[in-house]
Amino acid sequence: MIRTLFLSAVLIGLGAATTWSPEAWAQSSEPQQATTQSFSEQELKTFAVATLEVERINHKLQQKLLDAENPEQEQEIAEEATDEMVSAVEQKGLSVEKYNGMVEAVTSDPTLARQVLIFRQEAK
């Protein structure tokens, strides 16, 4: 169940890199809402590195999906990508729930988005 929710969030959130990207979040002109969660600098740095890895996997997934010949192959590719994304997030020391919570927080808070953008640029 968590993997399915994670994949859904990733595919929705990362499907269009310009929509998902911290660059877009940081440029949001919407008023900043109070963040109910606060994250340490280290958690934000870890999250930033994890997003880069998830983005890489998502890009690879999109390429593979374009080459899929049937729905069964598409399902197999999606399951493989989900496993890779979960593994990548967990290898960075984050749970899937924590990662998804941070995605929600960063997408609703331009200040957090800018911090994550800076950490992503430093990590590249």
C-alpha positions as CSV (number, residue, x, y, z in Angstrom):
1,M,0.0,0.0,0.0
2,I,2.7,2.5,0.9
3,R,4.6,1.6,-2.3
4,T,1.5,2.2,-4.3
5,L,0.9,5.6,-2.6
6,F,4.5,6.5,-3.0
7,L,4.5,5.6,-6.7
8,S,1.3,7.6,-7.2
9,A,2.8,10.6,-5.5
10,V,6.0,10.3,-7.5
11,L,4.3,9.9,-10.8
12,I,1.9,12.7,-10.1
13,G,4.5,14.9,-8.5
14,L,7.4,14.1,-10.9
15,G,5.5,13.4,-14.1
16,A,6.2,16.9,-15.3
17,A,9.6,18.0,-14.0
18,T,8.7,21.7,-14.3
19,T,5.6,21.2,-12.1
20,W,7.4,19.2,-9.4
21,S,10.7,20.9,-9.4
22,P,11.8,22.9,-6.4
23,E,12.7,25.6,-8.9
24,A,9.0,26.0,-9.6
25,W,8.1,25.8,-6.0
26,A,10.6,28.4,-5.0
27,Q,9.3,30.9,-7.6
28,S,5.7,30.5,-6.4
29,S,4.0,33.8,-6.0
30,E,1.4,32.4,-3.7
31,P,1.5,33.7,-0.1
32,Q,3.5,31.5,2.2
33,Q,1.4,29.3,4.5
34,A,2.5,28.4,8.0
35,T,4.4,25.1,7.9
36,T,3.1,22.7,10.4
37,Q,6.3,20.7,10.3
38,S,9.8,22.0,10.7
39,F,12.8,20.2,9.4
40,S,16.5,20.5,10.3
41,E,19.0,21.6,7.8
42,Q,20.4,18.1,7.7
43,E,16.9,16.7,6.9
44,L,16.5,19.2,4.1
45,K,19.9,18.3,2.7
46,T,19.1,14.6,2.8
47,F,15.7,15.3,1.2
48,A,17.3,17.3,-1.5
49,V,19.8,14.5,-2.4
50,A,16.9,12.0,-2.3
51,T,14.8,14.1,-4.7
52,L,17.7,14.1,-7.2
53,E,17.9,10.4,-7.1
54,V,14.1,10.0,-7.4
55,E,14.1,12.4,-10.4
56,R,16.8,10.3,-12.1
57,I,14.8,7.2,-11.6
58,N,11.6,8.9,-12.8
59,H,13.4,10.1,-16.0
60,K,14.5,6.5,-16.6
61,L,11.0,5.3,-16.0
62,Q,9.5,7.7,-18.5
63,Q,12.0,6.5,-21.1
64,K,11.2,2.9,-20.5
65,L,7.4,3.5,-20.5
66,L,7.8,5.1,-24.0
67,D,9.4,1.9,-25.1
68,A,6.9,-0.5,-23.5
69,E,5.1,-2.6,-26.0
70,N,2.0,-3.5,-23.9
71,P,0.2,-2.8,-20.6
72,E,1.9,-5.7,-18.9
73,Q,5.4,-4.2,-19.6
74,E,4.2,-0.8,-18.4
75,Q,3.1,-2.4,-15.1
76,E,6.4,-4.3,-14.7
77,I,8.3,-1.1,-15.4
78,A,6.3,0.9,-12.9
79,E,6.8,-1.8,-10.2
80,E,10.5,-1.8,-10.9
81,A,10.7,1.9,-10.7
82,T,8.7,2.0,-7.5
83,D,11.1,-0.5,-5.9
84,E,14.1,1.6,-7.0
85,M,12.5,4.9,-5.7
86,V,11.7,3.4,-2.4
87,S,15.1,1.9,-2.1
88,A,16.8,5.2,-3.1
89,V,14.8,7.2,-0.5
90,E,15.4,4.6,2.3
91,Q,19.2,4.5,1.4
92,K,19.3,8.2,2.1
93,G,17.9,7.5,5.6
94,L,14.4,8.7,5.0
95,S,11.2,6.7,5.3
96,V,8.7,6.9,2.4
97,E,6.3,8.5,4.8
98,K,8.8,11.2,5.8
99,Y,9.8,11.8,2.2
100,N,6.2,12.2,1.1
101,G,5.5,14.5,4.1
102,M,8.5,16.6,3.1
103,V,7.3,16.8,-0.5
104,E,3.9,18.1,0.8
105,A,5.6,20.6,3.0
106,V,8.0,21.9,0.4
107,T,5.3,22.2,-2.3
108,S,3.3,24.4,0.1
109,D,6.1,26.6,1.5
110,P,8.2,28.6,-1.0
111,T,10.8,29.3,1.7
112,L,11.4,25.6,2.2
113,A,11.4,25.1,-1.5
114,R,14.2,27.7,-1.9
115,Q,16.2,26.0,0.8
116,V,15.8,22.6,-0.9
117,L,16.7,24.2,-4.3
118,I,20.0,25.5,-2.8
119,F,20.8,22.1,-1.3
120,R,20.0,20.4,-4.6
121,Q,22.4,22.7,-6.5
122,E,25.1,22.1,-3.9
123,A,24.6,18.3,-4.2
124,K,24.9,18.2,-8.0
